[in-house]
């Protein structure tokens, strides 16, 4: 899987996707204004971001970032994000062979399993 394949998959789902540059000068794949589909955060709209790496295969870092913060900062393994002051970093490992569908499922799982 490549970062481009992940972006194409997300766009194929009808999501708004773009590359952003964080305050840390890192490049990130951003999914804009989507609603969390289930769980305690169901219906909350946020942006979700993962670091964009050019390695092949694309191995996502052990983090996702959301804007706005969806839980109190410092809870559930979250902290301030290096992307900028209005972003929340979620420390989560992705331990599966990377495919676009698995990575998107991982992001959704992180957000839908919040209690």
Secondary structure by P-SEA (a helix, b strand, c coil): ccaaaaaaaaaaabbbbbbbbccccccccccccccccccccccbbbbbbcccccccccccccbbbbccccccccccccccccccccbbbbbccccccccaaaaaaaaaaaaaacc
